[in-house]
Amino acid sequence: MVDNSTSLIPANDAARLQALAGYQLLDARSEKVLDDVVAATARLFGVSNAMLSIVEKDEVLVKAPYNLPVAVERVPRNMSLCSATILQDETAVYENMNLASAPGVDISLLQQLGLSFYAGHNLRTPDGFNLGSLCVYDGPPRQFSPIERALLATLAGVVMRLLELRRTLGAHADSTAVLWAPVYGAIGGQLARLTALAESTTPPDAAPALTEGVAAEVKAIATVIDQFVAATLKRV
């Protein structure tokens, strides 16, 4: 087993972990809006698996898993490609994983599960800390176009907006119940439209041809969340 985990630790990790604590994410309880975003992401890219990863001090939390081949809540940090993803600003893509793909990462579990493709983009806070990633996996190797990389980055931005809103509401528990319901309603409807748009232009056995319309719909979702954030901040 590879054990080069120290190479996966960013220089600002202590500050990053302190920022992470403020988001109160370190449990694997299901949250519908996050589950829906991850499921829509998997369908958009036509992949078998997707999840949010939250990179802790020694482990990586699997949050909002979609169709993962095994039930797992946490994996060691040096066995997660998301640990390598948070070291860079661009979308991380491994189109055909092998032992040389990601130095310092032990990919033996992924190989055992028959997963050869990975793409992930950071969940980056407004202060510049990478908390984890929105990532997709698939069995066979595949190419991941610049348009797909840009869309995954946009979707990761949607997730981070949701986490920002969640953090803001969490600090004001009396507002949470009142404001989360319309958030779920608005985002749920938009996610349904997004998935329908992707499926309407894609053969069922092929990866989606991601159109400008799909990208525009994702950006519209981000705008809705920003409006909720702004309204929440005014209230508090």
N, C-alpha and C positions, 0 to 999 in steps of 0.2 A: 504494500500500500504506500502511495506517495504521501509524504508528510512534510510539505514545504509551506505550511500555513502562514508562517511569518511573512512570506512574500506577498500575501494577500491582504495585509494590514496597511491601510493608508496612514500617512503621517498624521492626519488630523483625527485619528480614530477615537481618541478620548473625548474630544469635543463633539464628534459625530454621535457617539453613544449618549452623550448628555442631551443632545438635541432629540434623539430618538425617544428618550424617556418621556419627553414632553408630549408625545403623540399617543401614549398609552396603548400601544399596539401589540404588546408582547403576550398575547393569548390567541388561540386558534378558533375562537368562537365565530360562528357564521354570521355575516352581516350581509343582508340581502342585496343592498346596492353594490357592494364590492363583488359579491358573487356574480351579479348580473353583468357587470362590466367585464369581468374575466371571461365569462361564458361567451359574451358577444365578441370579445377579442379572438377567442379560439375559432369561432365560426367565421369571422372575417378572413382569417388567414388560412382556414381550412386545415388546421392542425388538430392532432388528437389530444393534446394536453396543454394546459396553461395554468398559471398561478401568479399570486403576488408573493415575493420573497421579502422578508424583513431580516436584515443582517445584524445579528446580535454580537455580543463579545466573543463567544466561542461557537455559537451555532447559528443556523439560518432557520427562521420560522417560516413554515409553509402556510400562507394565509389565502383564503378564497381559492382552494384548489379546484380545478376543473378536470374531471376524468383522469386523474392520476392513476397509473397502473397499480400502485400500492398505497395503502393508507399510512401516511407518515406526517407527523406534526413538526418535527425538527430534524435537521441533518447537521453533521459537523461542518464547520465553516469551510474546511479545506476540501469538502466533497461537493461543494455547490459552485456552479459556474456563476451564480449571482454574486459570489464573493469577488470574482474577477471583474464582473460587470461594473460594480460600484467604483472601481479604480479608474474608469474612463468616462468621458463626457458623451461620446457618441454611442449609438446603438451597437451593442455587442452581438456579433453573429458568428456562429460556428455551423457552417453549412454541411460539414461532414466531419464530425468529431473523431479525433484519435488522441493518443497519449501526448502528442506534440502540440495539440491545439491550444491548450491553456496551461502554460507552465505554472506549477504550484497547485493545480487542482487535480484531485483524485477522481477520475470519471468512471471508476470501476462500477459503481452502482448504476449509472446511466447506461453503461454497456450491457450490464446484466439485464436491464429492462428493455434493451433493444432500441434505445433512443440515440439517434445519430445527428439530429438537427436541434439547434437551440438559437433563439434570438431573445434578447432582453434589453430593456431600456430603464435607466435609473428613475427612481422616485426621488426627485431632488427638491429639497426644501427651498423656500425663498432665500434662506441664508446660505445656500450652496452646499448643504450636506446631503450625501446620497444615502438614504435610509435602506434601500433595497431596490427591487426592480419588478416591473411587469414583464413576465417572460412566457414564451411559448416553446413547446417541444414537439417533435414528431419523430416517428420511427425512421423512415427512409431519409437519406440526404436530399436536400433541395436547395435551390437558389433563392435568395431573398433580395429583391430588387431595391433600388434606392427609394422608390415610391412606398414600398412596404416598410422600409426602415423609418421613413419620415412619418408614416401613419402610426407605427408602433410608438414612436416618440410622442406623438400627439395624444395617443391613448394613455400613455404613462402620465402625461400632464393632466389629463382628466382625473386619473386616480389620485394624483397628488393634490389636486384642488379639493377632491372629496375628503382627503385626509386632513387638509387644512380646515375645512368646514367642520369636520368631526372634532378636531382639536378645539376649535373655537366654541362649539356647542358643549363640549365636555367640561369646559371651564365654567359654564353657566348652566348647570343641570336643569334649572327651572324652565329654560327656553328649549331644551332638547326635544321634548315630546311634541311641542307645538310646531317646531320648525322642520323636524325630520320627515314628517308625513308628506308635506308638499314636495320636499326634495325627492323622496322615493317616487312620488307620482310623476313629477316632471321628467326625471331621468329615466324612469322605467318606460315611459311612452317613447322617448327619444331613442332609447336603446332598441326597442322593438322595431322602430322605423329603420334604424341603422342596419340591423340584422336582416330585415326584409329586403332592403335595398341591395345588400351584398348577395343574398341568396337569389334575387331576381335576375342578376347578371352573371351568375356563375353556374357552370355545370356541377351537379352534386358530387362528382368524383374528382374534381379539380380544385386547386387553390384559387381563391377569389381573384378576379381581375379588379384591383382596387382603383376605382374611378375617382375623378375629382368630386363627384357627388357624394361619395362615401366620406372622403376627407372633409368636405364641407359640413356634413352632418355631425361628424365627430367634433369639429370646431364649434358647432352650434351648441352641442352638449356642454362644452367647456364654458361657453358664454352664459348658459343658464346657471351653472354652478357658481360662476363669478358673481352673478346677480344675487344669489342666495348669500354668498359670503359678505358682499357689501351690505345687504340688508341686515344680516346678523350683527355686523360690526356697529351699525348705526344704533341697533337696539341696546347694545351693551356699552 
